[in-house]
Amino acid sequence: MTGIEDLSTEERIALLTQTYSAEAGVYERCWAAGLQEMGRVLLDRLDLDGARAVLDVGAGVGALLGDISERAPEAMVVGSDRAEGMLALAPRCFGLAVADATRLPFGPGSFDLITMVFMLFHLPHPVDGLREARRILRRGGRAASTTWGDDETWPALELWHEELGRYGAAEPEGLHSLHDYVDTPEKMAMHLRDAGFGEIETWTGRLERRWDVESFVDRATGMAIGKRRYETLDPAVRPRFLETARARIQALPNSALVSRSEVIFAVGTRVR
C-alpha cells in the first residue's frame, strides 16, 4: 500500500488541499476564530490608512477579510487559498481566488499589504511564498505573517491520545507541514531577507483557547491529525472509545481544557 511518504511533493500538497476542503466545516466551527484572533493582533500592528488593495493569502474560510476591510475601508480586499472547499465558506462580498501561494494570479505592484496567516509552513519552500508576495507588492508594501512557535502540551489532548492508544489507534503519517522552518522570529527574519524584504520586524505572542468538551471532541474527530488517528480505529469500537474519552475529559478540571501555543509574527517591507 502506498503511504503519504511515498507520494511526491506535488501529490502531498494536493492531498493537503483536499483535506482542508473536506474539513472546512469543522475548521470554521472549531478553529477559525482562534486564528482570526491572532490575525487581528497582526493587523493591529499595521497602519492601513491609505491602503488601496489588500490580499489575504491562505485565507481559508475568509474569517479575517472583514477585519481587514474594517481597518482599510477604502481598499479592495481579496482572499486566496488553494482549498476551494475552504473558500466556498468565505464571505461572498470580497474578491476570492483559488490559487497557489507560489503562483498568484496578480501582476507586479498590485497590493499594498499581503497577509499570510498560519499558512507558510504548508508550502514546499516557504520562502517561495514570500518571494511571490514581494513580486505583487508595490514598493513600500508589506508582507505580514503569523506562524506557530512552540506548542505546549495540555491535559485534555494528552488524555485523548492516550485513550486512542488504548483502543488501538495507529499513528497516521503527517501531511506537508514545515513548522520547524518558520518557528522562531530569527528564522522568519532570515526568510524575509532571503525573499528580498527590508525593514523587518518580528515578535512573539501566544494563542490561548478555552474549550468545552463538545467543541474539543468535534475538533478532535473532525480535522487534522486527531481526525486521521481517530479514523484508524475499528468503526465498531469508535462509539465505546468516544464514550470513555468524553467521560474522562469531563472529569478533568476546566484548566485541563485550555490550549496554549506560541505565535511568531513577522512583517517585511518591499523597499525597492
One Martini backbone bead per residue (centre of mass of N, CA, C, O) as a GRO file, in nm:
protein
  272
    1MET     BB    1   0.096   0.036   0.022
    2THR     BB    2   0.057   0.368  -0.023
    3GLY     BB    3   0.207   0.633   0.126
    4ILE     BB    4   0.277   0.952   0.195
    5GLU     BB    5   0.594   0.913   0.169
    6ASP     BB    6   0.554   0.816  -0.148
    7LEU     BB    7   0.490   1.089  -0.227
    8SER     BB    8   0.496   1.360  -0.382
    9THR     BB    9   0.489   1.685  -0.328
   10GLU     BB   10   0.242   1.740  -0.509
   11GLU     BB   11   0.064   1.514  -0.384
   12ARG     BB   12   0.069   1.622  -0.093
   13ILE     BB   13  -0.057   1.897  -0.153
   14ALA     BB   14  -0.318   1.786  -0.273
   15LEU     BB   15  -0.404   1.638  -0.014
   16LEU     BB   16  -0.412   1.884   0.169
   17THR     BB   17  -0.626   2.035   0.007
   18GLN     BB   18  -0.848   1.821   0.033
   19THR     BB   19  -0.857   1.821   0.342
   20TYR     BB   20  -0.942   2.115   0.384
   21SER     BB   21  -1.203   2.097   0.225
   22ALA     BB   22  -1.335   1.862   0.396
   23GLU     BB   23  -1.278   2.040   0.686
   24ALA     BB   24  -1.416   2.325   0.679
   25GLY     BB   25  -1.651   2.313   0.883
   26VAL     BB   26  -1.483   2.253   1.138
   27TYR     BB   27  -1.288   2.485   1.109
   28GLU     BB   28  -1.503   2.707   1.141
   29ARG     BB   29  -1.613   2.616   1.426
   30CYS     BB   30  -1.311   2.545   1.588
   31TRP     BB   31  -1.057   2.746   1.454
   32ALA     BB   32  -1.085   3.029   1.313
   33ALA     BB   33  -1.109   3.223   1.561
   34GLY     BB   34  -0.819   3.192   1.668
   35LEU     BB   35  -0.676   3.293   1.409
   36GLN     BB   36  -0.819   3.565   1.396
   37GLU     BB   37  -0.702   3.680   1.656
   38MET     BB   38  -0.407   3.685   1.544
   39GLY     BB   39  -0.470   3.858   1.296
   40ARG     BB   40  -0.551   4.112   1.460
   41VAL     BB   41  -0.280   4.155   1.592
   42LEU     BB   42  -0.135   4.208   1.329
   43LEU     BB   43  -0.309   4.447   1.225
   44ASP     BB   44  -0.257   4.635   1.479
   45ARG     BB   45   0.053   4.686   1.376
   46LEU     BB   46  -0.085   4.829   1.133
   47ASP     BB   47  -0.097   5.080   0.884
   48LEU     BB   48  -0.396   5.123   0.664
   49ASP     BB   49  -0.376   5.392   0.564
   50GLY     BB   50  -0.437   5.411   0.215
   51ALA     BB   51  -0.520   5.145   0.132
   52ARG     BB   52  -0.612   4.981  -0.183
   53ALA     BB   53  -0.480   4.678  -0.147
   54VAL     BB   54  -0.569   4.345  -0.018
   55LEU     BB   55  -0.408   4.027   0.061
   56ASP     BB   56  -0.521   3.696   0.159
   57VAL     BB   57  -0.317   3.434   0.213
   58GLY     BB   58  -0.475   3.172   0.318
   59ALA     BB   59  -0.791   3.240   0.399
   60GLY     BB   60  -0.990   3.021   0.384
   61VAL     BB   61  -1.300   3.122   0.530
   62GLY     BB   62  -1.253   3.447   0.570
   63ALA     BB   63  -1.227   3.568   0.869
   64LEU     BB   64  -1.028   3.833   0.804
   65LEU     BB   65  -1.162   4.020   0.590
   66GLY     BB   66  -1.335   4.210   0.768
   67ASP     BB   67  -1.097   4.329   0.932
   68ILE     BB   68  -0.954   4.455   0.697
   69SER     BB   69  -1.187   4.638   0.601
   70GLU     BB   70  -1.211   4.807   0.864
   71ARG     BB   71  -0.900   4.917   0.837
   72ALA     BB   72  -0.959   4.933   0.498
   73PRO     BB   73  -1.226   5.083   0.355
   74GLU     BB   74  -1.087   5.159   0.057
   75ALA     BB   75  -1.021   4.869  -0.001
   76MET     BB   76  -0.935   4.602  -0.175
   77VAL     BB   77  -1.047   4.270  -0.088
   78VAL     BB   78  -0.858   3.961  -0.090
   79GLY     BB   79  -0.891   3.603  -0.124
   80SER     BB   80  -0.669   3.316  -0.094
   81ASP     BB   81  -0.678   2.959  -0.200
   82ARG     BB   82  -0.645   2.621  -0.268
   83ALA     BB   83  -0.909   2.559  -0.105
   84GLU     BB   84  -1.223   2.551  -0.221
   85GLY     BB   85  -1.385   2.462   0.036
   86MET     BB   86  -1.307   2.708   0.202
   87LEU     BB   87  -1.399   2.946   0.011
   88ALA     BB   88  -1.704   2.859   0.012
   89LEU     BB   89  -1.724   3.003   0.320
   90ALA     BB   90  -1.677   3.275   0.225
   91PRO     BB   91  -1.734   3.587   0.178
   92ARG     BB   92  -1.889   3.729  -0.115
   93CYS     BB   93  -1.793   4.046  -0.080
   94PHE     BB   94  -1.526   3.928  -0.178
   95GLY     BB   95  -1.249   3.857  -0.321
   96LEU     BB   96  -1.183   3.536  -0.490
   97ALA     BB   97  -0.903   3.288  -0.504
   98VAL     BB   98  -0.790   3.006  -0.657
   99ALA     BB   99  -0.455   2.959  -0.525
  100ASP     BB  100  -0.123   2.956  -0.540
  101ALA     BB  101   0.120   3.108  -0.339
  102THR     BB  102   0.353   3.072  -0.583
  103ARG     BB  103   0.099   3.147  -0.813
  104LEU     BB  104  -0.023   3.435  -0.852
  105PRO     BB  105  -0.300   3.617  -1.028
  106PHE     BB  106  -0.087   3.876  -1.023
  107GLY     BB  107   0.056   4.167  -1.062
  108PRO     BB  108   0.277   4.387  -1.026
  109GLY     BB  109   0.188   4.607  -0.775
  110SER     BB  110  -0.118   4.532  -0.656
  111PHE     BB  111  -0.024   4.567  -0.343
  112ASP     BB  112   0.005   4.688  -0.001
  113LEU     BB  113  -0.100   4.410   0.131
  114ILE     BB  114   0.011   4.091   0.281
  115THR     BB  115  -0.141   3.815   0.418
  116MET     BB  116  -0.001   3.524   0.626
  117VAL     BB  117  -0.199   3.301   0.802
  118PHE     BB  118  -0.102   3.004   0.878
  119MET     BB  119   0.075   2.890   0.579
  120LEU     BB  120   0.385   2.863   0.511
  121PHE     BB  121   0.424   2.555   0.620
  122HIS     BB  122   0.269   2.435   0.345
  123LEU     BB  123   0.514   2.487   0.182
  124PRO     BB  124   0.779   2.352   0.024
  125HIS     BB  125   0.888   2.673   0.005
  126PRO     BB  126   0.829   2.940   0.192
  127VAL     BB  127   1.004   3.160   0.043
  128ASP     BB  128   0.836   3.154  -0.220
  129GLY     BB  129   0.590   3.302  -0.100
  130LEU     BB  130   0.747   3.565  -0.034
  131ARG     BB  131   0.840   3.629  -0.322
  132GLU     BB  132   0.554   3.650  -0.440
  133ALA     BB  133   0.463   3.879  -0.261
  134ARG     BB  134   0.675   4.083  -0.356
  135ARG     BB  135   0.595   4.093  -0.655
  136ILE     BB  136   0.281   4.214  -0.579
  137LEU     BB  137   0.413   4.450  -0.450
  138ARG     BB  138   0.457   4.749  -0.374
  139ARG     BB  139   0.639   4.999  -0.298
  140GLY     BB  140   0.613   4.975   0.057
  141GLY     BB  141   0.504   4.715   0.093
  142ARG     BB  142   0.356   4.438   0.286
  143ALA     BB  143   0.444   4.145   0.470
  144ALA     BB  144   0.224   3.944   0.682
  145SER     BB  145   0.286   3.705   0.951
  146THR     BB  146   0.196   3.375   1.077
  147THR     BB  147   0.329   3.136   1.314
  148TRP     BB  148   0.449   2.861   1.475
  149GLY     BB  149   0.580   2.764   1.759
  150ASP     BB  150   0.550   2.652   2.055
  151ASP     BB  151   0.398   2.380   2.202
  152GLU     BB  152   0.171   2.302   2.448
  153THR     BB  153   0.077   2.084   2.654
  154TRP     BB  154  -0.246   1.922   2.729
  155PRO     BB  155  -0.446   1.717   2.906
  156ALA     BB  156  -0.677   1.653   2.707
  157LEU     BB  157  -0.496   1.567   2.468
  158GLU     BB  158  -0.337   1.350   2.611
  159LEU     BB  159  -0.579   1.175   2.683
  160TRP     BB  160  -0.685   1.123   2.400
  161HIS     BB  161  -0.425   0.971   2.299
  162GLU     BB  162  -0.422   0.760   2.514
  163GLU     BB  163  -0.699   0.637   2.438
  164LEU     BB  164  -0.634   0.567   2.150
  165GLY     BB  165  -0.411   0.364   2.223
  166ARG     BB  166  -0.595   0.168   2.390
  167TYR     BB  167  -0.779   0.123   2.111
  168GLY     BB  168  -0.559   0.105   1.856
  169ALA     BB  169  -0.447   0.346   1.735
  170ALA     BB  170  -0.282   0.492   1.490
  171GLU     BB  171  -0.006   0.652   1.341
  172PRO     BB  172  -0.018   0.897   1.136
  173GLU     BB  173   0.072   1.051   0.870
  174GLY     BB  174   0.199   1.333   0.767
  175LEU     BB  175   0.165   1.617   0.629
  176HIS     BB  176   0.248   1.920   0.476
  177SER     BB  177   0.479   2.043   0.730
  178LEU     BB  178   0.717   2.327   0.811
  179HIS     BB  179   0.754   2.437   1.113
  180ASP     BB  180   1.078   2.439   1.157
  181TYR     BB  181   1.119   2.681   0.943
  182VAL     BB  182   0.901   2.905   1.115
  183ASP     BB  183   0.947   2.894   1.466
  184THR     BB  184   1.108   3.177   1.456
  185PRO     BB  185   1.210   3.497   1.434
  186GLU     BB  186   1.483   3.439   1.296
  187LYS     BB  187   1.378   3.274   1.057
  188MET     BB  188   1.182   3.485   0.943
  189ALA     BB  189   1.391   3.705   0.891
  190MET     BB  190   1.561   3.541   0.691
  191HIS     BB  191   1.337   3.488   0.479
  192LEU     BB  192   1.276   3.782   0.417
  193ARG     BB  193   1.558   3.850   0.317
  194ASP     BB  194   1.571   3.629   0.093
  195ALA     BB  195   1.305   3.769  -0.050
  196GLY     BB  196   1.379   4.104  -0.031
  197PHE     BB  197   1.336   4.227   0.243
  198GLY     BB  198   1.272   4.500   0.460
  199GLU     BB  199   1.200   4.623   0.751
  200ILE     BB  200   1.211   4.409   0.986
  201GLU     BB  201   0.956   4.249   1.194
  202THR     BB  202   0.951   4.079   1.515
  203TRP     BB  203   0.731   3.861   1.717
  204THR     BB  204   0.556   3.749   2.008
  205GLY     BB  205   0.293   3.519   2.108
  206ARG     BB  206  -0.037   3.399   2.238
  207LEU     BB  207  -0.256   3.124   2.216
  208GLU     BB  208  -0.567   3.107   2.392
  209ARG     BB  209  -0.785   2.819   2.451
  210ARG     BB  210  -1.121   2.753   2.549
  211TRP     BB  211  -1.272   2.447   2.604
  212ASP     BB  212  -1.517   2.234   2.543
  213VAL     BB  213  -1.600   1.916   2.512
  214GLU     BB  214  -1.754   1.926   2.236
  215SER     BB  215  -1.548   2.098   2.074
  216PHE     BB  216  -1.315   1.910   2.115
  217VAL     BB  217  -1.439   1.657   1.980
  218ASP     BB  218  -1.502   1.784   1.710
  219ARG     BB  219  -1.206   1.841   1.636
  220ALA     BB  220  -1.072   1.556   1.700
  221THR     BB  221  -1.279   1.412   1.473
  222GLY     BB  222  -1.271   1.651   1.216
  223MET     BB  223  -0.946   1.725   1.229
  224ALA     BB  224  -0.659   1.648   1.144
  225ILE     BB  225  -0.481   1.424   1.330
  226GLY     BB  226  -0.718   1.337   1.503
  227LYS     BB  227  -0.890   1.225   1.275
  228ARG     BB  228  -0.688   1.026   1.149
  229ARG     BB  229  -0.661   0.855   1.406
  230TYR     BB  230  -0.958   0.790   1.463
  231GLU     BB  231  -0.997   0.644   1.171
  232THR     BB  232  -0.820   0.382   1.265
  233LEU     BB  233  -1.050   0.282   1.398
  234ASP     BB  234  -1.275   0.069   1.461
  235PRO     BB  235  -1.601   0.130   1.407
  236ALA     BB  236  -1.706  -0.054   1.648
  237VAL     BB  237  -1.527   0.123   1.878
  238ARG     BB  238  -1.593   0.427   1.868
  239PRO     BB  239  -1.829   0.464   2.070
  240ARG     BB  240  -1.667   0.363   2.318
  241PHE     BB  241  -1.441   0.563   2.304
  242LEU     BB  242  -1.611   0.824   2.327
  243GLU     BB  243  -1.732   0.761   2.602
  244THR     BB  244  -1.466   0.742   2.757
  245ALA     BB  245  -1.325   1.008   2.674
  246ARG     BB  246  -1.549   1.203   2.761
  247ALA     BB  247  -1.558   1.122   3.061
  248ARG     BB  248  -1.262   1.194   3.128
  249ILE     BB  249  -1.276   1.494   3.042
  250GLN     BB  250  -1.514   1.580   3.231
  251ALA     BB  251  -1.326   1.516   3.495
  252LEU     BB  252  -1.175   1.756   3.440
  253PRO     BB  253  -1.048   2.040   3.475
  254ASN     BB  254  -1.079   2.336   3.312
  255SER     BB  255  -0.764   2.377   3.267
  256ALA     BB  256  -0.738   2.115   3.072
  257LEU     BB  257  -0.904   2.300   2.831
  258VAL     BB  258  -0.628   2.458   2.773
  259SER     BB  259  -0.473   2.612   2.506
  260ARG     BB  260  -0.118   2.670   2.414
  261SER     BB  261   0.046   2.896   2.174
  262GLU     BB  262   0.297   2.996   1.991
  263VAL     BB  263   0.356   3.310   1.814
  264ILE     BB  264   0.475   3.425   1.497
  265PHE     BB  265   0.570   3.748   1.399
  266ALA     BB  266   0.590   3.903   1.059
  267VAL     BB  267   0.747   4.192   0.891
  268GLY     BB  268   0.779   4.314   0.551
  269THR     BB  269   0.944   4.535   0.319
  270ARG     BB  270   0.925   4.687   0.008
  271VAL     BB  271   1.204   4.893  -0.080
  272ARG     BB  272   1.250   4.799  -0.422
   0.00000   0.00000   0.00000
